[in-house]
């Protein structure tokens, strides 16, 4: 497991994205710079600054795979509605 620290913005608090070896990830607020050390101890793994390293490729690939699967499911449902004579854009 690796952590990727995201900076504080006008809208969001400082947060960390935890990414496992399969690219699955979860985002959590860490409340500020002190939270980085806490996260590093908890996950017992590396913590990176996302502004310096970017997000890992496996995470980006997983997001893209899930987007494709969601799109396919939406198309399947639209096709089913169309074949039943219903409006496919419902």
N, CA, C and O atoms as a printed pandas DataFrame, in Angstrom:
     atom_number atom_name residue_name chain_id  residue_number  x_coord  y_coord  z_coord
0              1         N          UNK        A               1    0.850   -1.166    0.000
1              2        CA          UNK        A               1    0.000    0.000    0.000
2              3         C          UNK        A               1    0.895    1.228    0.000
3              4         O          UNK        A               1    1.914    1.289    0.688
4              5         N          UNK        A               2    0.474    2.210   -0.802
5              6        CA          UNK        A               2    1.202    3.473   -0.874
6              7         C          UNK        A               2    0.225    4.610   -0.620
7              8         O          UNK        A               2   -0.967    4.493   -0.902
8              9         N          UNK        A               3    0.737    5.706   -0.087
9             10        CA          UNK        A               3   -0.074    6.894    0.139
10            11         C          UNK        A               3    0.385    8.016   -0.766
11            12         O          UNK        A               3    1.579    8.186   -1.009
12            13         N          UNK        A               4   -0.579    8.785   -1.267
13            14        CA          UNK        A               4   -0.287    9.932   -2.119
14            15         C          UNK        A               4   -0.993   11.141   -1.525
15            16         O          UNK        A               4   -2.221   11.231   -1.552
16            17         N          UNK        A               5   -0.209   12.069   -0.987
17            18        CA          UNK        A               5   -0.757   13.233   -0.303
18            19         C          UNK        A               5   -1.190   14.272   -1.327
19            20         O          UNK        A               5   -0.433   14.654   -2.219
20            21         N          UNK        A               6   -2.436   14.719   -1.168
21            22        CA          UNK        A               6   -2.990   15.766   -2.017
22            23         C          UNK        A               6   -3.004   17.070   -1.222
23            24         O          UNK        A               6   -3.355   17.073   -0.042
24            25         N          UNK        A               7   -2.629   18.166   -1.853
25            26        CA          UNK        A               7   -2.558   19.437   -1.129
26            27         C          UNK        A               7   -3.938   19.978   -0.766
27            28         O          UNK        A               7   -4.952   19.598   -1.352
28            29         N          UNK        A               8   -3.945   20.862    0.202
29            30        CA          UNK        A               8   -5.162   21.567    0.567
30            31         C          UNK        A               8   -5.512   22.536   -0.564
31            32         O          UNK        A               8   -4.635   23.152   -1.168
32            33         N          UNK        A               9   -6.797   22.654   -0.831
33            34        CA          UNK        A               9   -7.266   23.609   -1.838
34            35         C          UNK        A               9   -8.320   24.506   -1.190
35            36         O          UNK        A               9   -8.645   24.342   -0.014
36            37         N          UNK        A              10   -8.842   25.437   -1.950
37            38        CA          UNK        A              10   -9.900   26.306   -1.435
38            39         C          UNK        A              10  -11.155   25.509   -1.087
39            40         O          UNK        A              10  -11.965   25.943   -0.268
40            41         N          UNK        A              11  -11.310   24.345   -1.713
41            42        CA          UNK        A              11  -12.518   23.536   -1.524
42            43         C          UNK        A              11  -12.284   22.333   -0.614
43            44         O          UNK        A              11  -13.183   21.951    0.136
44            45         N          UNK        A              12  -11.094   21.726   -0.663
45            46        CA          UNK        A              12  -10.825   20.482    0.068
46            47         C          UNK        A              12   -9.677   20.620    1.052
47            48         O          UNK        A              12   -8.724   21.369    0.833
48            49         N          UNK        A              13   -9.797   19.875    2.143
49            50        CA          UNK        A              13   -8.696   19.789    3.105
50            51         C          UNK        A              13   -7.582   18.936    2.518
51            52         O          UNK        A              13   -7.784   18.239    1.523
52            53         N          UNK        A              14   -6.405   18.991    3.134
53            54        CA          UNK        A              14   -5.319   18.102    2.734
54            55         C          UNK        A              14   -5.807   16.667    2.904
55            56         O          UNK        A              14   -6.437   16.332    3.907
56            57         N          UNK        A              15   -5.515   15.837    1.932
57            58        CA          UNK        A              15   -5.992   14.456    1.984
58            59         C          UNK        A              15   -4.912   13.508    1.492
59            60         O          UNK        A              15   -3.887   13.922    0.949
60            61         N          UNK        A              16   -5.173   12.228    1.697
61            62        CA          UNK        A              16   -4.266   11.195    1.210
62            63         C          UNK        A              16   -5.085   10.177    0.433
63            64         O          UNK        A              16   -6.194    9.815    0.829
64            65         N          UNK        A              17   -4.522    9.723   -0.676
65            66        CA          UNK        A              17   -5.123    8.650   -1.458
66            67         C          UNK        A              17   -4.284    7.409   -1.194
67            68         O          UNK        A              17   -3.087    7.384   -1.477
68            69         N          UNK        A              18   -4.923    6.382   -0.650
69            70        CA          UNK        A              18   -4.231    5.121   -0.380
70            71         C          UNK        A              18   -4.502    4.187   -1.553
71            72         O          UNK        A              18   -5.655    3.957   -1.919
72            73         N          UNK        A              19   -3.434    3.651   -2.141
73            74        CA          UNK        A              19   -3.557    2.820   -3.336
74            75         C          UNK        A              19   -2.916    1.460   -3.064
75            76         O          UNK        A              19   -1.769    1.383   -2.624
76            77         N          UNK        A              20   -3.672    0.382   -3.333
77            78        CA          UNK        A              20   -3.103   -0.950   -3.154
78            79         C          UNK        A              20   -2.470   -1.440   -4.454
79            80         O          UNK        A              20   -2.425   -0.710   -5.444
80            81         N          UNK        A              21   -1.984   -2.676   -4.444
81            82        CA          UNK        A              21   -1.248   -3.209   -5.594
82            83         C          UNK        A              21   -2.131   -3.437   -6.819
83            84         O          UNK        A              21   -1.621   -3.544   -7.935
84            85         N          UNK        A              22   -3.451   -3.513   -6.624
85            86        CA          UNK        A              22   -4.357   -3.713   -7.757
86            87         C          UNK        A              22   -4.845   -2.392   -8.349
87            88         O          UNK        A              22   -5.520   -2.383   -9.379
88            89         N          UNK        A              23   -4.507   -1.285   -7.702
89            90        CA          UNK        A              23   -4.954    0.016   -8.175
90            91         C          UNK        A              23   -6.206    0.509   -7.478
91            92         O          UNK        A              23   -6.660    1.629   -7.714
92            93         N          UNK        A              24   -6.771   -0.344   -6.604
93            94        CA          UNK        A              24   -7.936    0.104   -5.840
94            95         C          UNK        A              24   -7.474    1.203   -4.899
95            96         O          UNK        A              24   -6.375    1.138   -4.347
96            97         N          UNK        A              25   -8.317    2.214   -4.719
97            98        CA          UNK        A              25   -7.879    3.342   -3.901
98            99         C          UNK        A              25   -9.016    3.893   -3.059
99           100         O          UNK        A              25  -10.196    3.670   -3.332
100          101         N          UNK        A              26   -8.618    4.619   -2.028
101          102        CA          UNK        A              26   -9.565    5.309   -1.162
102          103         C          UNK        A              26   -8.929    6.650   -0.784
103          104         O          UNK        A              26   -7.719    6.742   -0.576
104          105         N          UNK        A              27   -9.761    7.676   -0.702
105          106        CA          UNK        A              27   -9.289    9.027   -0.381
106          107         C          UNK        A              27   -9.824    9.410    0.995
107          108         O          UNK        A              27  -11.005    9.222    1.287
108          109         N          UNK        A              28   -8.945    9.948    1.835
109          110        CA          UNK        A              28   -9.336   10.376    3.182
110          111         C          UNK        A              28   -8.673   11.703    3.528
111          112         O          UNK        A              28   -7.535   11.966    3.140
112          113         N          UNK        A              29   -9.405   12.530    4.264
113          114        CA          UNK        A              29   -8.826   13.778    4.774
114          115         C          UNK        A              29   -7.821   13.446    5.867
115          116         O          UNK        A              29   -8.025   12.517    6.648
116          117         N          UNK        A              30   -6.734   14.209    5.919
117          118        CA          UNK        A              30   -5.741   13.965    6.973
118          119         C          UNK        A              30   -5.556   15.175    7.866
119          120         O          UNK        A              30   -4.777   15.123    8.818
120          121         N          UNK        A              31   -6.253   16.259    7.582
121          122        CA          UNK        A              31   -6.284   17.392    8.489
122          123         C          UNK        A              31   -5.093   18.321    8.473
123          124         O          UNK        A              31   -5.127   19.350    9.148
124          125         N          UNK        A              32   -4.058   18.017    7.749
125          126        CA          UNK        A              32   -2.898   18.909    7.692
126          127         C          UNK        A              32   -1.606   18.123    7.644
127          128         O          UNK        A              32   -1.619   16.892    7.618
128          129         N          UNK        A              33   -0.492   18.831    7.632
129          130        CA          UNK        A              33    0.822   18.188    7.504
130          131         C          UNK        A              33    1.130   17.139    8.576
131          132         O          UNK        A              33    1.828   16.164    8.299
132          133         N          UNK        A              34    0.624   17.328    9.782
133          134        CA          UNK        A              34    0.888   16.329   10.838
134          135         C          UNK        A              34    0.276   14.976   10.502
135          136         O          UNK        A              34    0.770   13.936   10.939
136          137         N          UNK        A              35   -0.790   14.996    9.733
137          138        CA          UNK        A              35   -1.455   13.762    9.348
138          139         C          UNK        A              35   -0.605   12.879    8.448
139          140         O          UNK        A              35   -0.819   11.668    8.387
140          141         N          UNK        A              36    0.363   13.474    7.746
141          142        CA          UNK        A              36    1.228   12.691    6.856
142          143         C          UNK        A              36    2.007   11.651    7.647
143          144         O          UNK        A              36    2.078   10.490    7.245
144          145         N          UNK        A              37    2.592   12.061    8.768
145          146        CA          UNK        A              37    3.359   11.119    9.607
146          147         C          UNK        A              37    2.471   10.021   10.175
147          148         O          UNK        A              37    2.878    8.862   10.257
148          149         N          UNK        A              38    1.262   10.392   10.564
149          150        CA          UNK        A              38    0.322    9.407   11.107
150          151         C          UNK        A              38   -0.010    8.366   10.044
151          152         O          UNK        A              38   -0.017    7.166   10.317
152          153         N          UNK        A              39   -0.285    8.835    8.836
153          154        CA          UNK        A              39   -0.618    7.914    7.739
154          155         C          UNK        A              39    0.555    6.993    7.447
155          156         O          UNK        A              39    0.372    5.790    7.264
156          157         N          UNK        A              40    1.760    7.551    7.402
157          158        CA          UNK        A              40    2.955    6.745    7.115
158          159         C          UNK        A              40    3.126    5.624    8.144
159          160         O          UNK        A              40    3.495    4.506    7.786
160          161         N          UNK        A              41    2.860    5.917    9.408
161          162        CA          UNK        A              41    2.967    4.891   10.448
162          163         C          UNK        A              41    1.890    3.827   10.294
163          164         O          UNK        A              41    2.156    2.633   10.432
164          165         N          UNK        A              42    0.681    4.270   10.010
165          166        CA          UNK        A              42   -0.444    3.339    9.910
166          167         C          UNK        A              42   -0.281    2.376    8.744
167          168         O          UNK        A              42   -0.471    1.171    8.906
168          169         N          UNK        A              43    0.071    2.893    7.568
169          170        CA          UNK        A              43    0.152    2.004    6.402
170          171         C          UNK        A              43    1.482    1.280    6.318
171          172         O          UNK        A              43    1.622    0.314    5.569
172          173         N          UNK        A              44    2.460    1.744    7.086
173          174        CA          UNK        A              44    3.788    1.122    7.094
174          175         C          UNK        A              44    4.318    0.972    5.665
175          176         O          UNK        A              44    4.840   -0.074    5.278
176          177         N          UNK        A              45    4.166    2.037    4.908
177          178        CA          UNK        A              45    4.625    2.047    3.531
178          179         C          UNK        A              45    4.955    3.456    3.105
179          180         O          UNK        A              45    4.821    4.393    3.893
180          181         N          UNK        A              46    5.382    3.616    1.875
181          182        CA          UNK        A              46    5.788    4.938    1.411
182          183         C          UNK        A              46    4.607    5.895    1.240
183          184         O          UNK        A              46    3.492    5.488    0.913
184          185         N          UNK        A              47    4.887    7.167    1.469
185          186        CA          UNK        A              47    3.919    8.232    1.267
186          187         C          UNK        A              47    4.576    9.261    0.365
187          188         O          UNK        A              47    5.666    9.752    0.656
188          189         N          UNK        A              48    3.900    9.585   -0.739
189          190        CA          UNK        A              48    4.453   10.497   -1.734
190          191         C          UNK        A              48    3.622   11.773   -1.823
191          192         O          UNK        A              48    2.451   11.794   -1.444
192          193         N          UNK        A              49    4.236   12.818   -2.321
193          194        CA          UNK        A              49    3.532   14.059   -2.633
194          195         C          UNK        A              49    3.018   13.921   -4.056
195          196         O          UNK        A              49    3.809   13.836   -4.995
196          197         N          UNK        A              50    1.710   13.898   -4.222
197          198        CA          UNK        A              50    1.123   13.651   -5.538
198          199         C          UNK        A              50    1.510   14.742   -6.537
199          200         O          UNK        A              50    1.539   14.491   -7.742
200          201         N          UNK        A              51    1.802   15.933   -6.058
201          202        CA          UNK        A              51    2.214   17.005   -6.971
202          203         C          UNK        A              51    3.595   16.735   -7.567
203          204         O          UNK        A              51    3.919   17.239   -8.642
204          205         N          UNK        A              52    4.399   15.948   -6.878
205          206        CA          UNK        A              52    5.731   15.613   -7.378
206          207         C          UNK        A              52    5.741   14.317   -8.190
207          208         O          UNK        A              52    6.440   14.215   -9.198
208          209         N          UNK        A              53    4.962   13.331   -7.748
209          210        CA          UNK        A              53    5.025   12.007   -8.375
210          211         C          UNK        A              53    3.873   11.714   -9.315
211          212         O          UNK        A              53    3.999   10.882  -10.213
212          213         N          UNK        A              54    2.747   12.391   -9.117
213          214        CA          UNK        A              54    1.534   12.027   -9.841
214          215         C          UNK        A              54    0.934   10.772   -9.220
215          216         O          UNK        A              54    1.495   10.203   -8.283
216          217         N          UNK        A              55   -0.204   10.348   -9.747
217          218        CA          UNK        A              55   -0.851    9.132   -9.253
218          219         C          UNK        A              55   -0.231    7.929   -9.961
219          220         O          UNK        A              55    0.232    8.054  -11.095
220          221         N          UNK        A              56   -0.217    6.771   -9.311
221          222        CA          UNK        A              56    0.395    5.592   -9.947
222          223         C          UNK        A              56   -0.408    5.113  -11.157
223          224         O          UNK        A              56   -1.629    5.255  -11.210
224          225         N          UNK        A              57    0.297    4.555  -12.107
225          226        CA          UNK        A              57   -0.321    4.068  -13.345
226          227         C          UNK        A              57   -1.419    3.051  -13.070
227          228         O          UNK        A              57   -2.460    3.071  -13.725
228          229         N          UNK        A              58   -1.195    2.158  -12.101
229          230        CA          UNK        A              58   -2.191    1.111  -11.818
230          231         C          UNK        A              58   -3.515    1.721  -11.354
231          232         O          UNK        A              58   -4.580    1.164  -11.624
232          233         N          UNK        A              59   -3.458    2.858  -10.663
233          234        CA          UNK        A              59   -4.674    3.544  -10.231
234          235         C          UNK        A              59   -5.388    4.155  -11.435
235          236         O          UNK        A              59   -6.606    4.034  -11.564
236          237         N          UNK        A              60   -4.640    4.802  -12.308
237          238        CA          UNK        A              60   -5.240    5.405  -13.501
238          239         C          UNK        A              60   -5.858    4.330  -14.396
239          240         O          UNK        A              60   -6.930    4.535  -14.965
240          241         N          UNK        A              61   -5.184    3.187  -14.519
241          242        CA          UNK        A              61   -5.717    2.091  -15.330
242          243         C          UNK        A              61   -7.003    1.527  -14.729
243          244         O          UNK        A              61   -7.941    1.198  -15.455
244          245         N          UNK        A              62   -7.042    1.419  -13.418
245          246        CA          UNK        A              62   -8.250    0.901  -12.767
246          247         C          UNK        A              62   -9.422    1.855  -12.978
247          248         O          UNK        A              62  -10.535    1.416  -13.267
248          249         N          UNK        A              63   -9.182    3.147  -12.837
249          250        CA          UNK        A              63  -10.233    4.142  -13.055
250          251         C          UNK        A              63  -10.765    4.029  -14.477
251          252         O          UNK        A              63  -11.976    4.076  -14.697
252          253         N          UNK        A              64   -9.870    3.883  -15.436
253          254        CA          UNK        A              64  -10.279    3.767  -16.839
254          255         C          UNK        A              64  -11.074    2.477  -17.076
255          256         O          UNK        A              64  -12.086    2.499  -17.776
256          257         N          UNK        A              65  -10.626    1.354  -16.500
257          258        CA          UNK        A              65  -11.351    0.082  -16.632
258          259         C          UNK        A              65  -12.770    0.212  -16.078
259          260         O          UNK        A              65  -13.734   -0.224  -16.707
260          261         N          UNK        A              66  -12.888    0.822  -14.884
261          262        CA          UNK        A              66  -14.199    0.974  -14.264
262          263         C          UNK        A              66  -15.095    1.897  -15.083
263          264         O          UNK        A              66  -16.303    1.673  -15.164
264          265         N          UNK        A              67  -14.519    2.931  -15.689
265          266        CA          UNK        A              67  -15.284    3.834  -16.539
266          267         C          UNK        A              67  -15.835    3.087  -17.754
267          268         O          UNK        A              67  -16.995    3.263  -18.127
268          269         N          UNK        A              68  -14.999    2.260  -18.360
269          270        CA          UNK        A              68  -15.423    1.471  -19.521
270          271         C          UNK        A              68  -16.532    0.500  -19.139
271          272         O          UNK        A              68  -17.514    0.376  -19.870
272          273         N          UNK        A              69  -16.398   -0.187  -18.016
273          274        CA          UNK        A              69  -17.420   -1.135  -17.575
274          275         C          UNK        A              69  -18.737   -0.434  -17.264
275          276         O          UNK        A              69  -19.807   -0.948  -17.590
276          277         N          UNK        A              70  -18.662    0.751  -16.627
277          278        CA          UNK        A              70  -19.874    1.526  -16.358
278          279         C          UNK        A              70  -20.568    1.925  -17.655
279          280         O          UNK        A              70  -21.789    1.826  -17.770
280          281         N          UNK        A              71  -19.793    2.373  -18.618
281          282        CA          UNK        A              71  -20.342    2.790  -19.914
282          283         C          UNK        A              71  -21.014    1.610  -20.623
283          284         O          UNK        A              71  -22.098    1.756  -21.187
284          285         N          UNK        A              72  -20.363    0.438  -20.590
285          286        CA          UNK        A              72  -20.954   -0.756  -21.214
286          287         C          UNK        A              72  -22.279   -1.116  -20.565
287          288         O          UNK        A              72  -23.233   -1.475  -21.255
288          289         N          UNK        A              73  -22.345   -1.022  -19.239
289          290        CA          UNK        A              73  -23.578   -1.343  -18.523
290          291         C          UNK        A              73  -24.674   -0.347  -18.876
291          292         O          UNK        A              73  -25.824   -0.740  -19.076
292          293         N          UNK        A              74  -24.336    0.923  -18.954
293          294        CA          UNK        A              74  -25.322    1.936  -19.344
294          295         C          UNK        A              74  -25.848    1.649  -20.745
295          296         O          UNK        A              74  -27.050    1.758  -20.989
296          297         N          UNK        A              75  -24.962    1.284  -21.667
297          298        CA          UNK        A              75  -25.377    0.978  -23.034
298          299         C          UNK        A              75  -26.273   -0.259  -23.082
299          300         O          UNK        A              75  -27.247   -0.299  -23.834
300          301         N          UNK        A              76  -25.938   -1.263  -22.277
301          302        CA          UNK        A              76  -26.751   -2.479  -22.224
302          303         C          UNK        A              76  -28.164   -2.156  -21.741
303          304         O          UNK        A              76  -29.142   -2.644  -22.308
304          305         N          UNK        A              77  -28.272   -1.338  -20.701
305          306        CA          UNK        A              77  -29.585   -0.971  -20.163
306          307         C          UNK        A              77  -30.388   -0.146  -21.169
307          308         O          UNK        A              77  -31.592   -0.352  -21.323
308          309         N          UNK        A              78  -29.725    0.783  -21.852
309          310        CA          UNK        A              78  -30.403    1.579  -22.875
310          311         C          UNK        A              78  -30.923    0.680  -24.005
311          312         O          UNK        A              78  -32.034    0.872  -24.499
312          313         N          UNK        A              79  -30.107   -0.301  -24.405
313          314        CA          UNK        A              79  -30.496   -1.230  -25.465
314          315         C          UNK        A              79  -31.719   -2.040  -25.035
315          316         O          UNK        A              79  -32.648   -2.228  -25.819
316          317         N          UNK        A              80  -31.717   -2.521  -23.784
317          318        CA          UNK        A              80  -32.857   -3.291  -23.271
318          319         C          UNK        A              80  -34.130   -2.450  -23.290
319          320         O          UNK        A              80  -35.185   -2.929  -23.705
320          321         N          UNK        A              81  -34.035   -1.191  -22.840
321          322        CA          UNK        A              81  -35.210   -0.310  -22.841
322          323         C          UNK        A              81  -35.705   -0.064  -24.268
323          324         O          UNK        A              81  -36.909   -0.072  -24.525
324          325         N          UNK        A              82  -34.777    0.153  -25.180
325          326        CA          UNK        A              82  -35.133    0.379  -26.586
326          327         C          UNK        A              82  -35.857   -0.835  -27.160
327          328         O          UNK        A              82  -36.859   -0.695  -27.861
328          329         N          UNK        A              83  -35.340   -2.035  -26.856
329          330        CA          UNK        A              83  -35.931   -3.264  -27.384
330          331         C          UNK        A              83  -37.318   -3.517  -26.789
331          332         O          UNK        A              83  -38.142   -4.189  -27.411
332          333         N          UNK        A              84  -37.583   -2.993  -25.607
333          334        CA          UNK        A              84  -38.910   -3.117  -24.995
334          335         C          UNK        A              84  -39.852   -2.013  -25.475
335          336         O          UNK        A              84  -41.026   -1.984  -25.105
336          337         N          UNK        A              85  -39.326   -1.105  -26.302
337          338        CA          UNK        A              85  -40.148   -0.011  -26.819
338          339         C          UNK        A              85  -40.220    1.183  -25.902
339          340         O          UNK        A              85  -41.040    2.077  -26.112
340          341         N          UNK        A              86  -39.383    1.216  -24.895
341          342        CA          UNK        A              86  -39.351    2.353  -23.982
342          343         C          UNK        A              86  -38.334    3.381  -24.482
343          344         O          UNK        A              86  -37.520    3.101  -25.362
344          345         N          UNK        A              87  -38.405    4.557  -23.905
345          346        CA          UNK        A              87  -37.433    5.588  -24.257
346          347         C          UNK        A              87  -36.074    5.180  -23.684
347          348         O          UNK        A              87  -35.958    4.973  -22.476
348          349         N          UNK        A              88  -35.036    5.060  -24.535
349          350        CA          UNK        A              88  -33.732    4.605  -24.055
350          351         C          UNK        A              88  -32.993    5.631  -23.198
351          352         O          UNK        A              88  -32.026    5.289  -22.518
352          353         N          UNK        A              89  -33.444    6.892  -23.226
353          354        CA          UNK        A              89  -32.741    7.948  -22.478
354          355         C          UNK        A              89  -33.335    8.231  -21.114
355          356         O          UNK        A              89  -33.083    9.291  -20.541
356          357         N          UNK        A              90  -34.109    7.319  -20.591
357          358        CA          UNK        A              90  -34.712    7.487  -19.289
358          359         C          UNK        A              90  -33.719    7.420  -18.187
359          360         O          UNK        A              90  -34.084    7.546  -17.018
